Amino acid sequence: LNRGFTEMHCMSGHSNFVSCVCIIPPSDLYPRGLIATGGNDHNICIFTVDNTAPLYVLKGHKNTVCSLSSGKFGTLLSGSWDTTARVWLNDRCMMTLQGHTAAIWAVKILPEQGLMLTGSADKTIKLWKAGRCERTFTGHEDCVRGLAILSEMEFLSCANDASVRRWQISGECLQVYYGHTNYIYSISVFPHSKDFVTTGEDRSLRIWKQGECAQTIRLPAQSVWCCCVLDNGDIVVGASDGIVRVFTKSLERTASAEEIQAFENELSQASIDPKTGDLGDINADDLPGREHLKDPGTRDGQTRLIKDNGKVEAYQWSVSEERWIKIGDVVGSSGATQQTSGKVLFEGKEYDYVFTIDVNESGPSYKLPYNITDDPWLTAYNFLQKNDLNPMFLDQVAKFIMDNTKGQTLSTSTQFSDPFTGAGRYVPGSSSGSSTIPAADPFTGAGRYVPGSASNAVAPGSGVDPYTGMGAYQSAAAKAENIYFPKKDAVTFDQANPTQILGKLKELNGSATEEHKLTEDDLIILEKLLSATCNTSAETPTAQQLQTLWRAVNWPEDIVFPALDILRLSIRHPTVNENFCSEKDHVQFIVLLLKFLNPEGKQANQLLALRTLCNCFVSPAGQKLVMEQRGEIMTQAIEMKSGNNKNIHIALATLTLNYAVCLHKVNNIEGKAQCLSVISTLMEVVQDLEAVFRLLVALGTLISDDTSAVQLAKSLGIDSQIKKYASVSEPAKVKECCRFVLNLL
């Protein structure tokens, strides 16, 4: 009689071992849900319940995919040995989360939309919001292996340091739980409860209630890789002996007496290696005999070692049955402990040795990890390949390994290496620098030229253009018809006062150093350029004018802003746009603008660089360039949010809107994902309603006619971020536009 589970399908699609599995909840398209698997072949396979071949395969990770978590609206989060996590929607990668410096062993999507957690071999956990790292949790002393969600505000983590930690999303560690004697691989929470279960490298499954380890179930396998609590409260565990076992509290689901006896027999015959430290330090000579089992245990899961005919046996106390159950024979007990078994951690993996190799006196030294089971020649070859070193060192390195590991043989009972981390290499990712709030803008005082002080309004167009605060349109008409999005053309910053700009340029030129000083002729040339590009003359800008402008925009940071303002206005002219953005010069042009997008820099320069980027969108050459460099530009631009300067916020919103206009035409979902992430991030800090309005138009444009973009916006929780703007009274355009967007979400 089998009261358990029967195999329905054997699915295959990976070319190497499968390291994680996750269920994608049912949707309209797949009413029975989907199954996602991550593999050592760097891929993720998505299966339907009825088919043994994958529905589709997600490619993008550069190493083993070792963790998966599914969220609402079809989103899937994956973690990999390549140090990145990726967010997928259906069959496309939306975002890559970069910041960890070692493998990401655990990922979880939180109930609050747009929030995600990653746990890594770099010992940290990171909280991500809309694709950006919001917070890093430190406290674990070794690789973080598992994560479990308790509520919107709390989660649990387990690690190779044999501890479980309970955290608040806000960053605080509330509690640390100890009980396991070795790595903890997996953690799972009981439904509607704060109680949880853990499994690890100490052959045990532990059940935790009210913060205490309430029950320990030993298994006849060294590594208990994973656990999961079913909706009915049963616990499923998978172990290194290749068997899945289900434990239950329910009497009607309990296995037959024969099956339970078979499990106990298997357990009592297991051989326990004392080197693992699972049973504490063992000294065989001091152990009592069988009579020691006459005394009852004091708590469930307590272990006792006895010596019988020179053999050491391990027993565990069961409170419910009031007896000692044999959990195995202890083999080769020499009194070795985990410390004396002498394993070394390198990049989150255990090795017998990690050597430091100096190839030459002056160069860097390299780490060479080695296990006694490895082939010294192959290890030497891989080491040289990995570090790009001369292959002629092969003999030397191999000989070095052999000389330094003499006489070491492997004890076959040790199964202590983690098969997940067996090989793969990690490539450290890069972490982002911190941003500080720039100092206040020194350009103040009456009659001074302050960039962008005159107006935030965009070029006055027809009365119905909602960008001009011209108020010529009637809100009654607007209610019926969406005049806001999808927006078809880029929005530019055209407001100009050439006399003021030139006056400031001349004044600052007076204080410039000799190498930067412009001649009188240069100033006249720039004046001509301004009149040519501000449409006051019909002349075409000349090469000489553009060279002079390039010299001026390379002035030192503290005096460059009037020159940047001339660049902002000139870049709208097709000739200038073609010159700066074309194939041959575009690299230095983008490098120049990105240099000003530095959170430490001057706000005037930040503002004008952002406005120049917005104005690049008016011509094909500029549009092509900013679209090609989108990732880099947006990543740096978003760092400008922290200054809380409303004009900078309006410029950021406009840049996002111009990207949305282009992305709506080409329908690039990765690009849309980045813009949605930026919109979500900006919505949290922006106060100015003009900036909010432009973000709403950008959002509406991105999600118009694109169901994937709508799903992604919902999964980031943007709908709940913008709801409050549906009731803004003035300006009416904010409320109206917001309502049109919410209709799509």
C-alpha positions in Angstrom: 0.0 0.0 0.0 1.5 3.3 -1.0 -0.1 6.2 0.7 2.6 8.5 -0.6 3.5 10.0 -4.0 3.8 8.4 -7.4 6.0 9.6 -10.3 4.0 11.3 -13.0 6.7 12.4 -15.4 10.5 12.5 -15.7 11.3 15.8 -17.3 14.6 16.5 -18.9 16.1 19.5 -20.6 19.4 20.2 -18.8 22.8 19.0 -20.0 24.2 18.7 -16.5 22.9 18.4 -12.9 19.8 20.3 -11.8 20.4 22.4 -8.7 17.1 24.0 -7.9 13.4 23.7 -8.6 10.5 26.1 -8.1 6.8 26.3 -8.9 5.4 29.3 -10.9 1.8 29.8 -9.6 -1.2 29.2 -12.0 -2.1 32.1 -14.4 -4.7 32.6 -17.1 -2.3 31.2 -19.7 -1.2 28.2 -17.6 -4.0 27.4 -15.2 -2.0 24.5 -13.7 1.1 26.6 -13.2 4.6 25.9 -14.4 7.8 24.3 -13.1 11.2 26.1 -13.3 14.5 24.3 -12.8 18.0 25.8 -12.6 21.0 23.8 -13.7 24.8 23.5 -13.8 24.5 24.1 -17.6 23.9 27.9 -16.7 20.3 27.6 -18.0 16.8 27.7 -16.5 14.2 25.3 -18.0 10.5 26.1 -17.8 8.1 23.1 -18.0 4.4 22.7 -18.1 2.9 20.1 -15.8 2.0 17.8 -18.7 5.1 17.7 -20.9 8.5 16.1 -20.3 10.3 18.6 -22.6 10.8 22.3 -21.6 8.3 24.9 -22.8 11.2 27.3 -23.1 14.8 27.8 -21.8 16.1 30.9 -20.2 19.7 31.7 -21.0 21.8 34.5 -19.6 23.6 33.4 -16.5 27.3 32.7 -16.9 27.5 29.9 -14.3 25.4 27.4 -12.4 21.9 28.6 -11.5 21.5 27.5 -7.9 18.3 29.3 -6.6 14.9 30.3 -7.9 11.9 32.1 -6.5 8.6 33.0 -8.2 6.6 36.1 -7.7 3.3 37.6 -8.8 2.5 38.4 -12.4 4.7 35.7 -13.9 8.0 37.1 -12.5 10.9 34.7 -11.6 14.0 35.5 -9.7 17.2 33.4 -10.2 20.5 33.4 -8.3 23.8 32.0 -9.7 27.4 31.2 -9.0 28.2 34.0 -11.5 27.5 36.4 -8.5 24.4 37.9 -10.2 20.6 37.5 -9.7 18.3 38.0 -12.7 14.6 38.9 -12.9 12.7 37.2 -15.6 9.2 37.8 -17.0 7.8 35.0 -19.1 10.7 34.1 -21.4 12.8 37.4 -21.1 15.4 38.7 -18.7 14.2 42.0 -17.3 17.0 43.0 -14.9 20.3 41.8 -13.6 21.0 42.5 -9.9 24.7 43.1 -9.5 26.5 43.8 -6.2 27.4 40.5 -4.5 31.1 39.4 -4.7 30.5 35.6 -4.6 27.9 33.1 -5.6 24.2 33.9 -4.8 23.0 30.7 -3.0 19.5 31.9 -2.0 16.9 34.2 -3.6 13.3 35.2 -2.5 10.7 37.5 -3.8 9.0 39.3 -0.9 5.2 39.8 -0.6 5.5 43.6 -0.9 5.8 44.3 -4.6 9.1 45.1 -6.1 11.1 43.9 -3.1 13.6 41.0 -3.5 16.2 39.3 -1.3 19.5 37.6 -2.3 21.8 35.6 0.0 25.4 35.0 -1.0 28.6 33.2 -0.3 30.1 36.7 0.4 28.3 36.2 3.8 25.8 39.1 3.1 22.1 39.3 2.3 20.9 42.2 0.0 17.4 43.7 -0.3 16.6 45.0 -3.8 13.8 47.4 -4.7 12.9 47.7 -8.4 16.2 46.3 -9.3 18.4 48.5 -7.1 20.2 47.4 -3.9 18.5 49.2 -1.0 20.2 47.5 2.0 22.9 45.0 2.8 22.4 42.7 5.9 25.6 41.6 7.6 26.0 39.3 10.5 26.5 35.7 9.2 30.1 34.6 9.5 30.0 32.2 6.5 28.1 31.7 3.2 24.4 32.4 3.4 22.6 29.3 2.1 18.9 29.7 2.6 16.1 32.4 3.0 12.5 32.1 4.1 9.8 34.8 4.4 7.9 35.2 7.7 5.8 38.3 6.8 6.0 41.6 4.8 8.4 42.9 7.5 10.5 39.8 8.6 12.5 37.0 7.1 14.8 34.2 8.2 18.3 33.2 6.8 20.5 30.1 7.4 24.2 29.8 6.7 27.3 27.7 6.7 28.1 29.2 10.2 25.4 26.8 11.6 23.1 29.6 12.7 19.7 30.8 11.7 19.0 34.5 11.9 15.7 36.4 12.0 15.8 39.9 10.4 13.6 42.9 10.0 13.4 44.3 6.4 14.6 47.6 7.9 18.0 46.0 8.6 17.9 44.9 12.2 18.8 41.3 13.2 16.1 40.3 15.8 17.4 36.9 16.9 20.0 34.2 16.2 19.1 30.5 16.6 21.8 27.8 17.3 21.3 24.1 17.3 22.8 22.6 14.2 26.4 21.5 14.5 27.4 22.1 10.8 26.3 23.9 7.7 22.6 24.6 7.4 21.5 24.3 3.7 17.8 24.9 3.7 15.0 26.6 5.7 11.3 26.5 5.3 8.4 28.1 7.2 5.2 26.4 8.4 2.0 27.9 6.7 0.5 30.8 8.7 3.1 30.5 11.5 6.5 31.7 12.6 7.7 28.1 13.2 10.1 26.7 10.7 12.3 23.7 9.8 15.9 23.5 8.8 18.2 20.8 7.3 22.0 20.6 7.0 25.3 18.8 6.9 24.8 17.3 10.4 22.5 14.5 9.1 19.5 16.2 10.7 16.2 17.9 10.1 15.3 20.2 13.0 11.9 21.6 13.8 11.8 25.0 15.5 8.9 26.3 17.6 8.7 29.6 19.5 12.4 30.1 18.8 13.6 26.8 20.3 14.7 23.6 18.5 11.6 21.4 19.5 12.5 18.3 17.6 15.5 16.7 15.8 15.0 14.0 13.3 18.3 12.2 12.2 18.6 10.8 8.7 20.8 8.0 7.4 22.7 10.4 5.1 25.4 13.0 5.8 24.0 15.9 3.8 20.3 16.8 4.1 20.2 19.3 1.1 16.7 20.7 1.1 13.5 20.8 3.0 10.0 22.2 2.3 6.8 22.4 4.3 3.7 21.4 2.3 0.4 23.2 2.8 -0.9 20.4 5.0 2.1 20.8 7.4 4.0 17.7 6.2 7.8 18.2 5.8 9.6 16.9 2.8 13.4 16.5 2.8 15.9 15.6 0.1 19.2 14.1 1.2 22.6 13.0 -0.3 21.5 9.3 -0.4 19.2 10.3 -3.3 16.0 9.6 -1.3 13.1 12.1 -0.7 11.4 11.5 2.7 8.1 13.0 3.9 7.5 13.4 7.7 4.0 14.1 9.1 2.1 14.7 12.3 -1.0 13.2 10.9 -1.9 9.7 12.0 -3.7 8.7 8.8 -0.7 9.7 6.6 1.9 8.0 8.8 3.9 5.2 7.1 3.2 1.5 7.9 5.0 -0.1 10.9 7.2 -2.0 8.4 8.3 1.1 6.6 9.1 2.9 9.9 11.1 -0.2 11.1 13.0 -0.2 7.8 13.8 3.5 8.3 15.1 2.8 11.8 17.2 -0.1 10.7 18.7 2.0 7.9 19.4 4.7 10.4 21.0 2.3 13.0 23.3 0.9 10.3 24.5 4.3 9.1 28.2 5.0 9.8 28.8 8.4 11.3 32.2 10.1 10.6 33.4 11.8 13.8 35.4 14.3 11.8 32.2 16.1 10.9 31.7 17.2 14.5 28.0 16.4 14.3 28.2 14.7 17.7 30.7 17.0 19.3 34.3 16.1 20.2 34.5 12.3 20.7 37.1 10.5 22.7 36.3 6.8 22.4 38.3 5.8 25.6 36.1 7.9 27.9 32.7 6.6 26.6 30.3 4.6 28.9 28.9 1.2 28.0 25.3 0.1 27.1 24.1 0.6 30.7 24.2 4.3 30.0 21.0 3.8 27.9 19.0 2.8 31.0 18.7 6.5 32.0 16.0 8.4 30.1 17.0 11.4 28.0 16.2 14.9 29.2 15.0 16.4 25.9 13.9 15.3 22.4 16.8 14.8 20.0 19.4 14.5 22.7 22.3 12.2 21.5 24.2 9.7 23.6 27.3 7.8 22.6 28.1 4.4 24.1 30.9 1.9 23.6 29.9 -1.7 23.0 32.6 -4.4 22.3 35.0 -1.7 21.2 32.5 -0.2 18.8 31.0 3.3 19.3 27.3 3.6 18.7 25.2 6.8 18.6 21.6 7.0 20.0 19.0 9.7 20.0 16.2 10.2 22.6 12.6 10.2 21.4 10.3 12.0 23.9 7.1 10.7 22.2 8.2 7.0 22.3 10.2 7.4 25.6 13.2 5.3 24.2 16.7 5.7 22.8 16.7 5.1 19.0 20.0 4.0 17.4 21.1 6.5 14.8 24.3 4.9 13.6 27.8 3.5 14.2 30.6 6.0 14.8 33.5 4.9 12.6 37.2 5.6 13.1 36.6 7.8 16.1 40.1 9.1 16.8 38.9 12.2 18.6 39.3 14.4 15.6 37.1 17.5 15.5 35.9 19.7 12.7 38.8 22.1 13.6 41.4 19.4 13.3 39.9 18.0 10.0 41.6 21.2 8.7 39.3 22.2 5.8 39.9 25.7 4.4 37.3 27.9 2.9 38.1 29.7 -0.4 35.4 31.6 -2.4 32.7 29.9 -0.4 33.9 26.4 -1.0 35.8 23.9 1.2 39.3 22.7 0.3 42.0 20.6 2.0 44.6 23.2 1.1 44.6 26.8 -0.2 48.2 27.7 -1.4 49.5 31.1 -2.1 51.6 31.1 -5.2 54.0 33.9 -6.1 54.8 33.7 -9.8 57.4 36.5 -9.7 58.7 38.8 -6.9 57.0 42.0 -8.2 53.6 40.7 -9.4 50.5 39.8 -7.4 50.2 36.5 -5.5 47.5 34.0 -6.6 45.4 31.6 -4.5 45.4 27.9 -5.5 42.8 25.8 -3.8 43.4 22.0 -3.8 41.6 18.9 -2.5 43.5 15.6 -1.9 41.2 13.9 -4.4 42.2 16.3 -7.2 44.7 15.5 -9.9 47.7 17.8 -9.2 48.5 18.2 -12.9 44.9 19.1 -13.9 44.7 21.5 -10.9 47.9 23.2 -12.0 46.7 23.5 -15.6 43.4 25.0 -14.5 45.1 27.4 -12.1 47.4 28.7 -14.9 44.4 29.0 -17.3 42.3 30.8 -14.8 44.9 33.4 -13.9 46.2 33.8 -17.4 49.7 32.6 -16.5 52.4 31.2 -18.7 51.8 27.4 -19.3 55.6 26.8 -19.0 55.0 26.9 -15.2 52.9 23.7 -15.4 55.7 21.3 -14.1 56.7 23.7 -11.3 53.2 24.2 -10.0 52.2 20.5 -10.1 55.5 19.6 -8.4 54.8 22.3 -5.7 51.4 20.7 -5.1 52.8 17.2 -4.8 55.6 18.3 -2.5 53.3 20.2 -0.2 50.6 17.5 0.1 53.0 14.5 0.7 51.6 11.5 2.5 48.0 12.8 2.5 45.5 10.1 1.6 41.8 10.4 1.5 39.6 8.7 4.1 36.8 7.3 2.0 34.1 7.9 4.7 34.4 11.6 4.5 31.7 13.0 2.3 32.2 16.5 3.5 32.6 18.5 0.3 29.5 20.3 -0.9 28.6 18.9 -4.4 26.9 22.1 -5.4 30.2 24.0 -5.0 32.3 21.2 -6.2 33.8 23.0 -9.2 32.4 26.3 -10.7 34.3 29.4 -10.2 33.0 32.7 -9.0 33.9 36.0 -10.7 33.5 38.8 -8.2 31.0 41.4 -9.3 31.4 45.1 -8.7 29.7 47.0 -5.9 28.3 50.5 -6.5 29.9 53.4 -4.7 28.0 55.4 -2.1 26.3 58.6 -3.1 26.5 61.7 -0.9 24.4 64.8 -1.0 26.3 67.5 -2.9 27.0 70.8 -1.3 24.6 73.7 -1.9 24.8 75.5 -5.2 27.0 78.6 -4.7 25.4 80.5 -7.6 22.9 82.7 -5.8 22.2 86.4 -5.4 20.0 88.7 -7.5 20.7 89.4 -11.1 23.1 86.5 -11.3 22.7 84.0 -14.1 21.6 80.7 -12.6 21.2 77.9 -15.0 17.6 76.8 -15.3 16.2 79.3 -12.8 14.0 81.1 -15.3 11.4 78.5 -15.9 10.7 74.8 -15.8 8.2 75.1 -18.6 8.9 73.4 -21.8 8.7 75.1 -25.2 5.4 76.8 -25.5 3.5 74.7 -28.0 -0.2 74.6 -28.9 -2.7 75.3 -26.2 -3.4 71.6 -25.6 0.2 70.5 -24.9 0.1 69.6 -21.3 3.8 70.2 -20.9 3.5 74.0 -21.1 1.8 75.2 -18.0 -0.3 77.3 -20.5 -3.6 76.1 -19.2 -5.2 76.5 -22.5 -6.9 73.2 -22.5 -10.2 72.3 -20.8 -10.1 69.6 -18.2 -13.6 68.5 -19.2 -12.4 67.6 -22.7 -9.3 65.9 -21.4 -11.4 63.5 -19.2 -12.8 61.9 -22.3 -9.7 61.7 -24.3 -6.1 60.7 -23.3 -4.0 63.5 -24.8 -1.0 62.5 -22.6 0.4 59.2 -23.8 1.8 57.3 -25.6 3.9 60.4 -26.3 5.4 60.4 -29.8 8.2 63.0 -29.6 11.0 63.9 -27.3 10.6 66.8 -24.9 13.4 69.3 -24.9 14.7 72.2 -22.8 14.7 75.2 -25.1 14.4 78.2 -22.7 17.4 80.5 -23.3 18.8 83.9 -22.5 21.8 84.2 -24.8 23.0 87.6 -23.5 23.0 86.3 -19.9 24.9 83.1 -20.9 27.5 85.0 -22.8 27.9 87.6 -20.1 28.6 84.8 -17.5 31.0 83.1 -19.9 33.0 86.3 -20.4 33.1 87.0 -16.7 34.3 83.5 -15.8 36.8 83.6 -18.8 38.4 86.5 -16.9 39.3 84.2 -14.0 40.3 81.2 -16.1 43.9 80.0 -16.1 46.1 80.7 -19.2 45.7 77.2 -20.7 41.8 77.5 -20.6 41.4 81.2 -21.4 39.4 81.9 -24.6 40.5 84.8 -26.9 38.2 87.6 -27.9 37.8 85.9 -31.3 36.8 82.7 -29.5 34.0 84.5 -27.6 32.7 86.0 -30.8 32.7 82.6 -32.4 30.6 81.2 -29.5 28.2 84.1 -29.8 27.7 83.3 -33.5 27.1 79.6 -32.6 24.5 80.6 -30.0 22.6 82.8 -32.5 22.9 80.1 -35.2 21.4 77.4 -32.8 18.8 79.6 -31.1 17.3 80.3 -34.5 18.1 84.0 -34.4 20.1 83.6 -37.6 19.8 81.3 -40.5 23.5 80.4 -40.5 24.7 76.8 -40.1 27.2 76.2 -37.3 30.8 75.8 -38.6 33.5 73.3 -37.7 35.5 76.1 -36.1 32.6 77.0 -33.8 32.2 73.4 -32.7 35.9 73.1 -31.9 35.8 76.2 -29.8 32.7 74.9 -28.0 34.5 71.6 -27.3 37.4 73.5 -25.7 35.0 75.5 -23.6 33.1 72.5 -22.3 36.4 71.0 -21.2 36.9 73.9 -18.7 37.4 73.1 -15.0 34.2 72.0 -13.2 33.8 75.2 -11.2 33.5 77.5 -14.3 32.2 75.2 -17.0 28.5 75.7 -16.6 27.9 78.6 -19.1 29.7 76.5 -21.8 27.5 73.5 -20.9 24.5 75.7 -21.4 25.7 76.6 -24.9 26.1 72.9 -25.5 22.6 72.2 -24.3 21.1 74.7 -26.7 23.4 73.9 -29.7 22.9 70.1 -29.5 19.3 70.6 -30.8 20.7 71.8 -34.1 21.1 68.9 -36.6 24.6 69.9 -37.6 25.9 70.0 -34.0 24.0 66.9 -33.1 25.5 65.0 -36.0 29.0 66.3 -35.1 29.0 65.4 -31.4 26.9 62.2 -31.6 28.2 60.6 -34.8 30.3 57.4 -34.9 33.7 59.0 -34.7 33.3 61.4 -31.8 30.5 60.0 -29.7 32.7 58.2 -27.1 34.4 61.4 -25.8 31.1 63.3 -25.9 29.3 60.7 -23.7 32.3 60.4 -21.4 32.2 64.2 -20.9 28.5 64.2 -20.0 28.8 61.2 -17.7 31.7 62.9 -15.9 29.3 65.7 -14.8 26.7 63.1 -13.6 28.7 62.6 -10.4 26.8 62.8 -7.1 29.8 64.7 -5.6 29.8 67.3 -8.4 28.2 70.7 -8.8 24.4 70.7 -9.2 24.5 73.3 -12.0 26.7 70.9 -14.1 24.5 67.9 -13.2 21.4 69.7 -14.3 22.9 71.0 -17.6 24.4 67.6 -18.5 21.0 66.0 -17.9 19.3 68.6 -20.1 21.9 68.2 -22.8 21.1 64.4 -22.8 17.4 65.2 -23.1 18.1 67.5 -26.0 20.2 64.9 -27.8 16.9 63.0 -28.6 15.9 65.6 -31.3 18.1 64.2 -34.1 18.7 60.6 -35.4 22.4 60.6 -34.5 21.8 61.8 -30.9 18.9 59.4 -30.5 21.0 56.4 -31.7 23.8 57.4 -29.4 21.7 57.8 -26.2 19.8 54.6 -27.0 23.1 52.6 -27.4 24.5 54.0 -24.1 21.2 53.7 -22.3 22.4 51.3 -19.6 25.3 53.4 -18.6 23.5 56.8 -18.8 20.5 55.7 -16.8 22.6 54.0 -14.1 24.6 57.2 -13.6 21.7 59.6 -14.0 19.6 57.9 -11.3 22.3 58.7 -8.8 21.4 62.4 -9.2 18.1 61.8 -7.4 19.7 62.3 -3.9 20.3 66.1 -4.2 16.5 66.8 -3.9 16.8 69.6 -6.4 13.5 70.0 -8.2 15.0 71.1 -11.5 17.3 68.1 -11.5 14.3 65.9 -10.7 12.4 67.4 -13.7 15.4 66.8 -15.9 15.6 63.2 -14.7 11.9 62.7 -15.4 12.3 64.2 -18.8 15.2 62.0 -19.7 13.2 58.9 -18.6 10.2 60.2 -20.7 12.4 60.6 -23.8 13.7 57.1 -23.4 10.1 55.8 -23.0 9.2 57.6 -26.3 12.0 55.7 -28.2 11.4 52.4 -26.4 7.7 52.5 -27.2 8.6 52.6 -30.9 11.2 49.7 -30.8 9.5 47.7 -28.0 12.7 46.6 -26.2 11.5 44.9 -23.0 14.9 45.0 -21.2 15.1 48.7 -21.9 11.5 49.2 -20.6 12.4 47.2 -17.5 15.3 49.6 -16.8 13.0 52.7 -17.3 10.3 51.2 -15.1 12.9 50.6 -12.4 14.0 54.2 -12.7 10.4 55.5 -12.5 9.8 53.4 -9.4 13.0 54.7 -7.8 12.3 58.4 -8.6 8.6 58.2 -7.5 9.9 57.6 -4.0 11.9 60.9 -3.8 10.3 63.3 -6.3 8.1 66.0 -4.7 7.7 68.4 -7.6 4.5 67.8 -9.5 5.9 68.7 -12.9 8.5 65.9 -12.4 5.7 63.6 -11.3 3.7 64.4 -14.3 6.5 63.7 -16.7 7.2 60.4 -14.9 3.5 59.5 -15.3 3.6 60.2 -19.0 6.8 58.1 -19.3 5.0 55.3 -17.5 1.9 55.5 -19.6 4.0 55.5 -22.8 6.1 52.5 -21.7 3.1 50.3 -20.9 0.8 51.3 -23.8 0.1 48.4 -26.0 2.5 46.0 -24.1 1.1 43.4 -21.7 4.6 42.4 -20.6 5.4 45.9 -19.5 2.1 46.2 -17.7 2.9 42.9 -15.8 6.3 44.1 -14.9 5.1 47.5 -13.7 2.6 45.7 -11.4 5.3 43.3 -10.1 7.4 46.4 -9.2 4.4 47.8 -7.3 4.3 51.0 -9.3 0.5 51.1 -9.3 0.5 51.5 -5.5 3.2 54.2 -5.7 1.2 56.5 -8.0 -2.3 56.0 -6.6 -2.0 59.2 -4.5 -1.6 61.4 -7.6 -5.1 60.5 -8.8 -6.5 62.9 -6.3 -4.2 65.9 -6.8 -6.3 69.0 -7.5 -3.7 71.3 -9.2 -2.4 71.0 -11.8 -5.3 69.0 -13.2 -3.0 67.3 -15.7 -1.3 65.2 -13.0 -4.6 63.8 -11.8 -5.9 63.1 -15.3 -2.8 61.5 -16.5 -2.5 59.4 -13.4 -6.1 58.0 -13.9 -5.3 57.1 -17.5 -2.2 55.2 -16.3 -4.1 53.4 -13.5 -6.7 52.3 -16.0 -4.0 50.3 -17.8 -2.7 48.8 -14.6 
